[in-house]
Amino acid sequence: MSAEDHFHHVRDFGYFEVPAFLTSAKTYSNIGDVPWYVKQTLHLHNPTVEQVNQALVGKVLIPQPFAGTAKNPGFMISKFMVLQVVVLVLCLLIFRGLATRIRSGQPVRGRFWNFWEMIALVIRDQVVRPTIGDHSHDHGHGEHDQHHGHADHGSHGHTGHGHHAAVATGSHPADRYLPFVWSCFFYILLCNLLGAIPSLGSATGNINVTAALAVTAMLASFLFGVEVMGVGGFFGNLIPNTGMTGAGGIAMACLMFPIEGLGFIIKHTILALRLFGNIMGGHTALGVILGFIAVAAKGNTALWGVITVGSVLGQIGVGILELLVAVLQAYVFSFLATIFISGAVHKH
């Protein structure tokens, strides 16, 4: 499979790859015992039992309780699905623990908890608050003006009721968008970092995962924009102010609206492509560098030794760079999502 598929290393499968000595070459005794989904996972058609056993060497299959039958196939669990559940559990454990410690009112103690608090505060103070700012100056849009006028007044602590609002939503108007941006950043970050662990992989190296994240960011921008500006205000906000009046202004608005609407979709599409391309490209580069060793093994022994040393050193160097990319791409996705939210909640 990997000899024909140059992107094998970054694809999603129904198994985890491990060193061959951890698996058995005699998993099945006859072909009738092999479940249909095992053959499908291994991409084998009408195989012999020897072929199945050979293909299973170095692989740990993921249990498929929802696979169904060959005639009525069900839901197949893949490696990236498992890794995303792992990330979800890690996020819950880390940030539930951090929230519990912050809720006590005492300073967070311990390097582990301080590390995660520091990152969260950087996203809040260096990304969300300065980028989104205070949209109270955009008020004056009908229902929104009446609905948020009191809330914004209260958020600065001018009344007793406002103090409770500040505790619930944060001391800055942009903090209402923090949960979403934090979720994007830490989810992507942990997905990226899992790819640095041998035998695992980065779910964000799959276009389906990054597309789902981009759609979520687009829906968030739309919902936050509608919440602040109203439906009419959100779509009206897509039309830039050209300064033209009369029939010319109406014609220009009709021309610009579909362009800006398409641009809104394209901007979020690029979010998916950028994250996917960087993560997949990095892991592909790692696979290619190590692949040089197998290619050189067919030739001169001395040359193979030199290439092996060079490939391993290259792997280490690119691996370190990948750790930087893992953090950087999580930051870029979150920062751009914040910019799009800011554009949706502010009057242009």
N, C-alpha and C positions, 0 to 999 in steps of 0.2 A: 504493500500500500504506500508506504513512505517513499519507496524508490520511484514511484510514478507521480506522486502528489507532493510537489515542492512546498505546499502550505500545510502539510499534514500536522506539523508541530502546533499550529495555532487554531486548528479546527476543533469543533465540538463533537464529542463522541459519547457513547454509553458506557465508557470505562475509563479507569485511570491507569496510566502507564507506570510501571514500577520495574526495578531491576529483575532480569529474567529468573534469577535464582530464588526469588520469592514466590514464584508460581510453579505449577506442575505441568509437565508435558503430557500427562495422561488424565486429563480432567474427565473425559467421557470415554466409555467403553464401546458404545455403538451409536450410530448416527441417529437412531430413533429416540435417544435420550436427550438430544440437543434441542432446546426450545427454539421456536421459529424466530424469536426476536434476537437470539444470540447470533444466528446466521446473518440477520439483517444488520445488526450492530457491527459485525465483522466484515460486512459487504461481501459475503460468500454466497454463491449460487450453486445449488446442487453439489455441495462439497462432500468429501469423504470424512470419516471421523478423524483420520490422521491430519487432514488439512485444518479441521476445526481446532484440534488440540494444539497444532503448531501455531495457529493464529492467536491462540489464547496465551501463549508464552509471553510474559512481560506485561500482562494486562489483568486488572482486577475489575470485573464487571460490576456495574451498578445494579442492585436489585430492581426489578420491574414489576411491582405489585399491581400496576394498572395497565399492563401491556395488552390484556385481552387475548384474543386468539388470532391465528393467521387470517381467518375469514372475517373476523370482526376486530381489527386492531384497535387498541385503546390509546392511552396516554403513556408516552415513553419519557423516562427521566434521563436527562443528559448530565454530563460533567459540569457544565456551566450552571445548570439549574442548582446542582448540589452546592457549588461554590457560592452562588448568590444567597442561598439559605444560610451558609456559614457566615457570610458577611452580615446578613441581617441579625443573626444571633450575636455576633461580635459587637455590632452597634448597640444592640439592646443591653448587653452586659456592661459595656463600657460606659454608656451614657446614662443608663439607669443608675449605675453606681455613682457617677459624677453628680447627677442631679440630686441624689439622696444626700450627698455630702454638702452640696451647695445649699440645699433646703434648710440645713441646720443653722445657717447664718454664720457659721464659723469659716475661717479661711480653709481652703482645700489643702490637705497635707499629703505628702508622698510624691516622689518623682513621677510615678506612673500617672497619677491623677492630675498633677500639675502640667504634665506634658500635653494631655488632651485638652485641659482647660485653656492652656496657652494657644493651641491651634484654633480652638473655637473662638477665642477673643480676637485673634488676628483676623479671622473671617468677618467677625462682627465689626471691629473697629477700623479695619483697613479696606474692607470690600463693601459690605452691605450699607453701613451708615453713611459713609462719604459718597457712595455712588447713587443711592436712592434719595438720601437727604430727607427733608421735611416737605411733603406735598401739600401742606395746609394752604400755601399761597395759590394752589390751583382750585380752591373751593369756589363755589358759585355755580354749581351744576345741578340745580334742582334738588332732588331728593338727597343727593350726596351731601350738599351743603347743610341741610337740616340734620341729617343723620350723624355726620362726623364733626360738626361744629362743637357740640358739647363734649364729645369724646376727646378731641384734640385739646380743648380747654382743660379738661380734667387730667390729661396725661402729664401736664406740667405741674400738677399738684396744687391747683388753686382752690379746690374744694375737697371736702372729705370724701365724696363719692369719686372724685378724680384720682385720689390717692389709691383707691382700690383698683381703678382701671390701670394705673401705672404699674402696679404689682402684677396684674394679669398679663399685660401686653408688653411690658418693658418701658424703659425710661426714654426711649427715642421712637418717633413714629415709624422708622424703618424696621424696627425690631419685629413688627408683625410678620415680616417676610423672612425672618431669620430661620425658623424651623425648616422651611423648604430648602433654602440655600445650604444650610448645614447638612441636611439629609443628602443633597446632591454631592456635596464635597466629600463627606466621610464615606458614603457608599462607594463612590468612584475610587477614592483613595485606597480603600481596603481591597476592592476588586483588583485594582492595579498591582498592589503589593503582593497579593496571593500569587501572582504570576512569577514572582521572583523565587518562589519555593519549588524545587524540583518535583516533577510528577503532577503538579497542579496546573494552573493556567489562569489567564485573565479573562473573565467573562466580558470585560469591556473590549476585548479584541474580536468580538462578534458583532456584526452590523445590526443584528436583531436586537441585541441588548442596548446598544448606543442609540438606535432608532427609538426604542421605547423610552429611554431617558430624554431624548430630544422632544418627543411628543408630550411627555409630562411637563417639560419646561415650557413648551408652547401653550399648553392648557393652563399652566400656572400664570403665565403672562396675561392670557386672555381673561381668566377669572379675576385676577387681581385688578386688571384694568377696568373690567366691568363693575367691580365692587366700588372702585373709586370714582370712575368717570360716568358710569351708566353705560348701557348697551349702545345708545346713540353716540354718547361722548367717546366711547372707545373707538368705534369705527370712524367717527368724524376726526378723531385724533390721527388717523392714518393719512389724512389729507394734509400736506404741508401748506403753510400760509405763503402763497405766492405774491400777495399784495395786489392781485388783480380783482376787479369788481365787475359787476354786470354780467352780460352774456359770456364775455371772455373768461371771467373767473369761474363761472359754472362749467364751461367747457373744459377748462384746465383741471378743475376738481374731478370731473368725470373721467378725465384721462389719467390723472395721477392716482385715483383710488385703487384701480386694479393693479397698477404697478407697485404701489406701496403694500397692498394686501399680499401680492405674490412675494414681495421682498420680505415680509414678516414670516412667511412660510420658509423661504429660502434660508434666512438667517438661522432658523432653528434646525433646518436640514444640515447645514454646515456644521452645527454643533455635533451631530451624530457622526458625520464623515471625518471630522478632525480627530475626535477621540478614537474612533475605530482605526483610522489610518496610522496614527502614532503608536498605538498599543500593538496592533497587528504587525506593523513594520518593524518595530523593535524586536519582537519575538521571532519574526521571520529571519532577521539578521543574525540572531543568536543561533538559530537552526542551521543557517547556511554556513556560518563560521565553523561550527562543529562538524558539518557535513564534509568539510575539506579533509578531515582526518580519514573518513571512510574512503573517499576518492583516492587519496594518496597511498592508502594501504595496498592498493593494487600494483604499485610501482616499486621504486627503489627503497630499500629499508632506511637508508640514511636520510633520504628526502622525506620519507614518512615521519621520521623522528623530528626533523626540523619543523615540518608543518604541524605536527601534533603540539609541540611546545608553543608555536606561534598561535595556533587556534585556541589553546587553553588560555593563554595570556590575553588574546583578543576577546574571548568569552568573558573573562573577568572584567576587562575594561568596559566592554559594552554593557555587562551586567550592572556595573556601578552607574553607568549613564542611564540605564533603564530605571533605576531607583529614583533618580532625579526626574526623569520623564513621568514616572508614576505620580509624583507629587505635583509636578508642574501642570499636567493635563487635568488633574482634579481641580486645581486652582483655576485654570483657564476656563473650563466648563462652567464652574460656579460663578466666576467673574462675569462671563458673557451672559449667563442666565440672569444675573443681577442687573446688568445693563439693560437687557430686554424688559425686565420687570419695571425698571425705572422709566423706560420710554413709554410703558403702558399706563403708568399711574400719574404721569406728569403731562400737563397740557403743553403741546408743542407750540 
